[in-house]
Amino acid sequence: MPKHSLSGLNLTRTHKLSAAGVAAAGAAALVFAVVPGADAGQGKSEAAAQNVNVKPVAFSAVDIAAQAQRATIAKQADESAAQGKAEAAAAKAKAEAAAQAKAEQDHQATETASRSETRTALPAAVPAAAPKTIKTYGHTVDSWIRQSLNVMAAHGIPGSYNGIYRNLMRESSGNPMAINLWDSNAQKGIPSKGLLQVIDPTFRRYHVPGTSWNIYDPVANITAACKYAAAMYGSMDHVNSAY
């Protein structure tokens, strides 16, 4: 039985040439099929490579522009901040200068007012120590009592006009030179003297500054007696008999 494998066939020259032609044609077809595909694939690869190369270039340009814009904005912000600080410092310095100028102006105004007040208080035409008007009293029991009350008020010594007048009239009848030469004090050598009949030791002890040291002086006698009565009885108003 004949074999169907090609290697087992006994080929004639014609068969061999035909087989060679078929093989060549198949090889050519294969080459034709592969080359165009390879060319197309290569074109696609090149196009892809171009796209890959172009896209980064375009992206880089946009990014550089954005960075430049951000740098410009940051620079403008820094310049604006610096300008704001400079304007604030200038305004502060101006305000401080104005405050200092106002303080100096106020100080000068105060000094001027003070000098003006000094000149007004001590005018050249008026003596620095003008003599004071001294109140005068008459030489009566009424004037002596009133003058004594003024002295007593200045020294905080209590007593009233009526209390003084009542005791004065009982002790001396209004005679500033009255003297008692018969009572127990007189027997001891220290008679009672003056309007309110005060003995010398009592007068010296209760003498009121600003009055005479003469025990017969009406005002000195009254004020010393009232000071003694205030110490012993609380006031001359409380004395109704010999004291």
Backbone torsions as a table, in degrees:
resi	resn	phi	psi	omega
1	MET	NA	134.9	-174.8
2	PRO	-75.8	144.1	179.0
3	LYS	-83.2	146.3	-177.0
4	HIS	-97.9	-7.8	-179.5
5	SER	-70.3	145.9	-176.0
6	LEU	-68.0	-35.2	-177.6
7	SER	-69.5	-20.5	-176.9
8	GLY	-92.1	-4.8	-178.4
9	LEU	-84.8	147.4	173.7
10	ASN	-96.3	97.8	-172.2
11	LEU	-85.9	144.2	176.8
12	THR	-87.2	175.8	179.5
13	ARG	-63.5	-39.3	-179.5
14	THR	-64.3	-43.3	177.9
15	HIS	-60.2	-40.8	-177.7
16	LYS	-65.1	-43.2	179.6
17	LEU	-64.6	-40.1	178.4
18	SER	-63.8	-42.8	178.9
19	ALA	-64.2	-38.7	178.2
20	ALA	-64.3	-41.4	179.3
21	GLY	-63.1	-42.5	178.8
22	VAL	-62.5	-41.3	-179.7
23	ALA	-64.3	-40.9	179.7
24	ALA	-65.4	-42.2	179.8
25	ALA	-63.1	-41.0	178.8
26	GLY	-65.0	-38.7	178.6
27	ALA	-64.8	-39.8	179.3
28	ALA	-64.4	-41.5	178.9
29	ALA	-63.2	-38.7	179.2
30	LEU	-64.4	-43.8	177.5
31	VAL	-61.7	-42.5	-179.6
32	PHE	-62.9	-37.9	-179.2
33	ALA	-72.0	-35.0	-176.2
34	VAL	-78.5	-41.6	-173.4
35	VAL	-65.2	-48.2	178.3
36	PRO	-60.7	-39.6	177.9
37	GLY	-63.6	-39.6	179.1
38	ALA	-65.9	-39.9	179.0
39	ASP	-64.6	-41.6	179.4
40	ALA	-64.3	-42.3	179.5
41	GLY	-64.5	-37.3	178.9
42	GLN	-66.9	-38.0	178.0
43	GLY	-63.7	-41.4	178.7
44	LYS	-64.5	-39.8	-179.8
45	SER	-63.8	-42.0	179.0
46	GLU	-65.1	-41.2	178.9
47	ALA	-63.2	-39.9	179.3
48	ALA	-65.2	-39.1	179.1
49	ALA	-64.2	-40.6	178.7
50	GLN	-63.3	-42.4	178.6
51	ASN	-61.8	-42.1	-179.4
52	VAL	-63.6	-39.6	-178.6
53	ASN	-73.0	-32.2	-176.2
54	VAL	-76.7	-44.1	-175.0
55	LYS	-58.6	-47.9	178.4
56	PRO	-59.9	-35.9	180.0
57	VAL	-63.7	-46.0	179.0
58	ALA	-62.6	-43.4	-179.8
59	PHE	-63.7	-40.3	179.8
60	SER	-63.9	-39.5	179.9
61	ALA	-64.7	-42.0	177.9
62	VAL	-64.3	-43.5	-178.6
63	ASP	-64.0	-40.9	179.2
64	ILE	-63.5	-41.5	179.1
65	ALA	-63.7	-40.9	179.3
66	ALA	-65.4	-41.7	178.6
67	GLN	-62.9	-41.6	178.7
68	ALA	-62.5	-40.4	179.5
69	GLN	-65.0	-44.2	178.5
70	ARG	-62.5	-40.0	178.3
71	ALA	-62.1	-40.7	178.7
72	THR	-63.9	-44.2	179.7
73	ILE	-63.1	-43.2	179.5
74	ALA	-62.9	-40.9	179.0
75	LYS	-63.1	-44.2	178.8
76	GLN	-62.6	-38.9	179.0
77	ALA	-64.6	-42.6	178.7
78	ASP	-63.6	-43.1	178.9
79	GLU	-63.8	-38.9	178.7
80	SER	-65.9	-42.0	178.9
81	ALA	-64.2	-42.5	179.4
82	ALA	-63.6	-40.8	178.0
83	GLN	-64.2	-40.3	178.1
84	GLY	-62.7	-43.1	178.7
85	LYS	-63.3	-41.9	179.6
86	ALA	-63.3	-42.4	178.9
87	GLU	-65.7	-39.0	178.5
88	ALA	-64.8	-43.5	179.2
89	ALA	-63.3	-40.7	178.7
90	ALA	-64.6	-41.5	179.1
91	ALA	-64.8	-40.2	178.8
92	LYS	-64.1	-44.9	179.5
93	ALA	-62.6	-39.6	178.3
94	LYS	-63.9	-42.6	179.6
95	ALA	-65.1	-42.2	178.9
96	GLU	-63.9	-41.4	178.3
97	ALA	-63.0	-41.8	179.2
98	ALA	-64.8	-40.8	178.8
99	ALA	-64.3	-41.7	179.5
100	GLN	-65.5	-41.1	177.9
101	ALA	-62.7	-40.8	179.0
102	LYS	-66.3	-39.6	179.1
103	ALA	-63.2	-42.8	177.9
104	GLU	-64.6	-40.1	178.7
105	GLN	-63.7	-44.1	178.2
106	ASP	-62.9	-40.9	179.8
107	HIS	-62.3	-44.2	178.5
108	GLN	-64.0	-39.6	178.8
109	ALA	-64.0	-40.0	178.7
110	THR	-64.1	-43.8	178.8
111	GLU	-63.9	-40.4	178.6
112	THR	-63.6	-43.3	178.5
113	ALA	-64.3	-38.3	179.8
114	SER	-65.1	-43.4	178.2
115	ARG	-64.9	-36.6	178.7
116	SER	-65.7	-41.6	178.2
117	GLU	-64.7	-37.9	179.0
118	THR	-63.7	-43.8	178.7
119	ARG	-65.2	-35.9	179.4
120	THR	-70.0	-38.1	-178.5
121	ALA	-70.1	-32.5	-177.7
122	LEU	-125.2	72.1	178.3
123	PRO	-67.0	149.2	-176.8
124	ALA	-65.3	-28.1	-175.6
125	ALA	-79.0	-14.2	-177.4
126	VAL	-106.0	130.0	178.4
127	PRO	-62.3	147.1	-179.2
128	ALA	-65.5	-35.4	-179.1
129	ALA	-122.0	84.1	179.6
130	ALA	-73.7	139.9	-179.5
131	PRO	-64.0	137.6	179.3
132	LYS	-83.4	148.3	176.8
133	THR	-79.9	120.6	-178.5
134	ILE	-93.8	125.4	179.4
135	LYS	-72.4	131.4	-178.7
136	THR	-107.3	152.7	179.1
137	TYR	-125.4	156.5	177.7
138	GLY	-80.2	-178.5	-179.8
139	HIS	-106.5	59.9	177.9
140	THR	-131.4	163.9	177.3
141	VAL	-56.7	-41.8	-179.2
142	ASP	-61.0	-46.4	-178.9
143	SER	-68.1	-36.0	179.1
144	TRP	-64.8	-42.0	-179.6
145	ILE	-65.9	-43.6	-178.4
146	ARG	-65.2	-41.3	177.9
147	GLN	-64.8	-39.6	178.1
148	SER	-63.6	-39.6	178.3
149	LEU	-61.7	-36.8	176.7
150	ASN	-64.2	-43.0	178.6
151	VAL	-65.3	-42.7	179.8
152	MET	-61.9	-42.0	179.4
153	ALA	-62.5	-37.0	179.8
154	ALA	-67.8	-24.7	-178.1
155	HIS	-109.2	7.6	176.9
156	GLY	70.1	31.7	179.3
157	ILE	-95.9	122.7	-178.1
158	PRO	-74.4	160.9	178.1
159	GLY	147.6	152.4	-179.6
160	SER	-122.4	165.4	178.7
161	TYR	-59.1	-47.6	-177.0
162	ASN	-63.9	-41.3	179.6
163	GLY	-63.0	-40.9	179.5
164	ILE	-69.0	-47.3	-176.8
165	TYR	-60.7	-42.9	-178.7
166	ARG	-61.0	-48.1	-179.2
167	ASN	-71.8	-36.2	179.6
168	LEU	-61.6	-44.8	-178.5
169	MET	-69.1	-31.5	177.5
170	ARG	-71.6	-38.3	-174.4
171	GLU	-81.1	-37.7	-172.9
172	SER	-136.1	-3.0	-176.6
173	SER	59.7	23.5	176.6
174	GLY	86.3	13.4	179.9
175	ASN	-97.1	110.6	-177.5
176	PRO	-67.4	-15.8	-179.0
177	MET	-100.5	12.7	-178.1
178	ALA	-65.9	145.9	178.3
179	ILE	-147.9	139.6	-179.2
180	ASN	-102.1	117.6	-177.4
181	LEU	-111.2	12.8	-174.8
182	TRP	-126.2	-16.0	-176.6
183	ASP	-79.7	-174.6	-176.5
184	SER	-63.7	-33.6	178.9
185	ASN	-67.2	-40.5	178.4
186	ALA	-62.9	-38.7	179.0
187	GLN	-64.8	-25.8	177.7
188	LYS	-86.2	-6.0	179.1
189	GLY	90.9	11.8	178.1
190	ILE	-128.4	70.8	-176.1
191	PRO	-65.4	154.2	177.0
192	SER	-76.0	140.2	-173.9
193	LYS	-136.4	155.9	170.2
194	GLY	83.3	-171.5	-173.6
195	LEU	-59.7	-39.9	-178.3
196	LEU	-111.7	20.8	171.3
197	GLN	49.6	70.6	-179.2
198	VAL	-107.3	137.4	176.3
199	ILE	-83.1	158.0	-174.9
200	ASP	-57.0	-46.2	-179.9
201	PRO	-60.5	-40.5	179.1
202	THR	-66.7	-41.0	179.8
203	PHE	-61.0	-46.4	-179.5
204	ARG	-65.1	-38.0	-178.0
205	ARG	-70.4	-39.4	-175.3
206	TYR	-106.3	19.9	178.1
207	HIS	-60.3	139.1	-179.0
208	VAL	-100.2	125.0	179.8
209	PRO	-55.2	142.4	-179.6
210	GLY	96.0	-10.3	177.9
211	THR	-107.5	166.9	-178.2
212	SER	-67.5	152.2	174.4
213	TRP	-89.0	3.7	176.4
214	ASN	-82.5	118.5	-175.8
215	ILE	-64.8	-20.4	179.8
216	TYR	-88.0	-7.4	177.1
217	ASP	-65.3	125.9	-173.6
218	PRO	-57.7	-48.8	-177.4
219	VAL	-67.0	-43.5	-179.7
220	ALA	-63.4	-39.6	-179.3
221	ASN	-66.7	-45.7	-178.1
222	ILE	-64.0	-48.8	-175.5
223	THR	-66.1	-37.7	178.0
224	ALA	-66.7	-42.4	179.3
225	ALA	-64.2	-40.8	179.8
226	CYS	-68.6	-34.9	176.6
227	LYS	-66.1	-40.3	177.2
228	TYR	-64.7	-44.2	-179.5
229	ALA	-64.0	-36.5	178.2
230	ALA	-65.0	-38.2	179.9
231	ALA	-71.7	-34.4	-174.8
232	MET	-92.9	-35.7	-172.5
233	TYR	-126.5	-4.5	-179.2
234	GLY	98.4	-27.9	178.9
235	SER	-178.9	154.6	174.9
236	MET	-64.3	-21.5	178.6
237	ASP	-64.8	-21.3	-178.3
238	HIS	-90.7	-1.5	-178.4
239	VAL	-94.6	125.3	-179.4
240	ASN	-127.0	7.7	179.6
241	SER	-158.8	-170.2	178.2
242	ALA	-54.4	137.1	-174.9
243	TYR	-129.9	NA	NA
